[in-house]
Amino acid sequence: MVHNTGLYGMNSMIIAMGLAYGGMMQIVAGAMEWRRGNTFGTVAFLSYGAFWISFCLMEMLPLTGLMTAPDTAALAAYMFGWGLFTGLMFIGTLKSPIVIRVVFALLTIVFLLLALNNAIGVEEMLTRVISVFGIALALSALYAGIGEVLNEVHGKEILPLGTKKN
C-alpha cells in the first residue's frame, strides 16, 4: 500500500515483497494452519498467498512480452472478486478477536475501493484514500500478528487483541 501513496513506484522491492512475504510465506502459513486443523486460517492464508503471487505475476508477465497487461475493467473485476471473497471471509471472523475482524473489514474495504477505482479509471485522489485504508490495514495486521506471537510466547496477554473472556 505504500506504493499507492506515491512515495515509491512499482519496483523490484514491491514485487519481491509481494512474492516472498505476501505470497510464499502466506502459503507456508496456510499449510501450517491446515496441520493445526484451522480451516479458516488455511483458507485465508492460502488464498491471500495465491492473491499476492497472482498479482505479482500480473505485474511481471507483461514485461516479458508473453502476455498483455490487464485493462482497468479486468482489474476492477479481479479486485471486486477478492473484495467479495474477503467480505464473505469477514463473516467467519465474527467470533474471532476484534483485531482479526478489523483486519478483514479493512481488507474488504480496500479491495472494493480498488475495484471501484479501476472501474472509474484510476483517480489519483481515490488512490490516496485507498492507501490510507491500506496502511491502516497493514498496521492492524502487524498488530494482530505480533500480538498473537507475544501473547503466546509470554503465556499471557501482552497486546490485547479483543478476545472475549469466558
C-alpha angles and dihedrals in degrees: 000000000000086000089061091057088068092240092113132027122224102285143148092281091060094044093044092051090046093052100038106034102017095040117022098032091050089051088053091047090050091053090049091050090050090055089052091052093245104145095181093050091045094052094042098048096040092046097048090042087056090046092057094046092048092046092052091047089052088056096044105039096067089055089060093054090235094109138013122246116261116258122238092264091056091047090049090054091045093051092043090053090052090046091052092047091048092048089054090047088051088064086060090057096059091100093040128094114291093249091060090050089051092051093051094042091052092044090052090051092048094051093047092047090049089051091050092046092053092044092056096041106268111291117205095222093050089047089057091049089050090051091055091052089044094053090048087050093050092048093048091049090048090050091048093049096045090044091054091049098045094043092051095044093049095038091229140069108285095155115028112234098182095258115168115243115224 
